[in-house]
Amino acid sequence: MANPILVEITRGDHVESVHRGAVAIANAKGEIVFSLGDIETPTFPRSSLKMVQALPLVESGAADAFGLSDEEIALACASHSGEPMHTTRVAKWLEKIGCTEHDLACGAHPSRVEAVNEAMIRAGEKPTRIFNNCSGKHTGFLTVCRHWDIATKGYELHDHPLQVAIAKALGELAEIEGELPYGIDGCVAPAFALPTSAFAHVLAKYADPSGQPMQRGAAMKHIVAAMIAHPDLVAGTGRSDTILMRAANGRAATKTGAEAYYAAIVPEAGLGVALKIDDGAGRAAETAIAAILDKLGVLTDDKAAHEIIRAPILNTRGKIVGERRPAKALAEAAIEVI
């Protein structure tokens, strides 16, 4: 059966477009406390997985060995906008571990911020690999390699010891035996796939790591705290993760992923939220995760956050002509408020 419609787009009084998807909310005990749609077919969390990809960086002691701050831990989990607050920090971090941007396996792409791009064009500058939205994650990968004294070249390959360690940690947290299916992400690192239900369980363990071995649990708690403390570094100016984490006021960490995946970690309730929009529309994933966080009672009355839940559709003269909003299946869902 088709997944339920989670988000709809209106024009005037009529629904113009719809977005179907699946949602799973889990607790650290391994229970699914809420779900909509097919949560068992494996999907790719994409960048929503970065909290797990950053786990070896903290758990191994590499972050402490190189004196990394919470800002750098947040960047290791980031899909950043390529603003100066991101690129300058990544450049300094690379220097700290004895690497350069040429050691990054990810490709270069422009900043997400138009003003930054325009300034670079005027100055005759071209974006480097540091501008890649995943450059913080990749610098974290390089840091672990330096700490383990293993080859940095080829660190992005599926069979490299670092990627093997990440896959092992993900499998353990998801309680999945055997090799996880994978593809190659846009940043060239492996992108692992698993059921939405299983990833919700992983996220719930980040929310409540008390059942994990001491070193791993401490690392997971540290990663979540760094994200919550630095939402602007996890995303960027005006981005949904920045807006939602600020509106949650320390009560939740969120992480978007390509092709309309979204993850949330709610420590005070010990809950993990994973969702995937079928058609890959990021706009729908943003509305769905914001609506769920609102139902969980973790969002303040922040105007920008609530405009993600019910986002106005404007014409070229700035007049409201419709809206993006939760559809009935999500709007009427009985999700327990904290």
Rosetta blueprint (number, residue, H / E / L):
1 M L
2 A L
3 N L
4 P L
5 I E
6 L E
7 V E
8 E E
9 I E
10 T E
11 R E
12 G L
13 D L
14 H E
15 V E
16 E E
17 S E
18 V E
19 H E
20 R E
21 G E
22 A E
23 V E
24 A E
25 I E
26 A E
27 N E
28 A L
29 K L
30 G L
31 E L
32 I E
33 V E
34 F E
35 S E
36 L E
37 G L
38 D L
39 I L
40 E L
41 T L
42 P E
43 T E
44 F L
45 P L
46 R H
47 S H
48 S H
49 L H
50 K H
51 M H
52 V H
53 Q H
54 A L
55 L H
56 P H
57 L H
58 V H
59 E H
60 S L
61 G L
62 A H
63 A H
64 D H
65 A H
66 F L
67 G L
68 L L
69 S L
70 D H
71 E H
72 E H
73 I H
74 A H
75 L H
76 A H
77 C L
78 A L
79 S L
80 H L
81 S L
82 G L
83 E L
84 P H
85 M H
86 H H
87 T H
88 T H
89 R H
90 V H
91 A H
92 K H
93 W H
94 L H
95 E H
96 K H
97 I L
98 G L
99 C L
100 T L
101 E H
102 H H
103 D H
104 L L
105 A L
106 C L
107 G L
108 A L
109 H L
110 P L
111 S L
112 R L
113 V L
114 E H
115 A H
116 V H
117 N H
118 E H
119 A H
120 M H
121 I H
122 R H
123 A L
124 G L
125 E L
126 K L
127 P L
128 T L
129 R H
130 I H
131 F H
132 N L
133 N L
134 C L
135 S H
136 G H
137 K H
138 H H
139 T H
140 G H
141 F H
142 L H
143 T H
144 V H
145 C H
146 R H
147 H H
148 W H
149 D L
150 I L
151 A L
152 T L
153 K L
154 G L
155 Y L
156 E L
157 L L
158 H L
159 D L
160 H L
161 P H
162 L H
163 Q H
164 V H
165 A H
166 I H
167 A H
168 K H
169 A H
170 L H
171 G H
172 E H
173 L H
174 A H
175 E L
176 I L
177 E L
178 G L
179 E L
180 L L
181 P L
182 Y E
183 G E
184 I E
185 D L
186 G L
187 C L
188 V L
189 A L
190 P E
191 A E
192 F E
193 A L
194 L E
195 P E
196 T H
197 S H
198 A H
199 F H
200 A H
201 H H
202 V H
203 L H
204 A H
205 K H
206 Y H
207 A H
208 D L
209 P H
210 S H
211 G H
212 Q L
213 P L
214 M H
215 Q H
216 R H
217 G H
218 A H
219 A H
220 M H
221 K H
222 H H
223 I H
224 V H
225 A H
226 A H
227 M H
228 I H
229 A H
230 H L
231 P H
232 D H
233 L H
234 V H
235 A L
236 G L
237 T L
238 G L
239 R L
240 S H
241 D H
242 T H
243 I H
244 L H
245 M H
246 R H
247 A H
248 A H
249 N L
250 G L
251 R L
252 A L
253 A E
254 T E
255 K E
256 T E
257 G E
258 A L
259 E L
260 A L
261 Y E
262 Y E
263 A E
264 A E
265 I E
266 V E
267 P H
268 E H
269 A H
270 G L
271 L E
272 G E
273 V E
274 A E
275 L E
276 K E
277 I E
278 D L
279 D L
280 G L
281 A L
282 G H
283 R H
284 A H
285 A H
286 E H
287 T H
288 A H
289 I H
290 A H
291 A H
292 I H
293 L H
294 D H
295 K H
296 L L
297 G L
298 V L
299 L L
300 T L
301 D L
302 D L
303 K H
304 A H
305 A H
306 H H
307 E H
308 I H
309 I H
310 R L
311 A E
312 P E
313 I E
314 L E
315 N L
316 T L
317 R L
318 G L
319 K L
320 I E
321 V E
322 G E
323 E E
324 R E
325 R E
326 P E
327 A L
328 K H
329 A H
330 L H
331 A H
332 E L
333 A L
334 A L
335 I L
336 E L
337 V L
338 I L
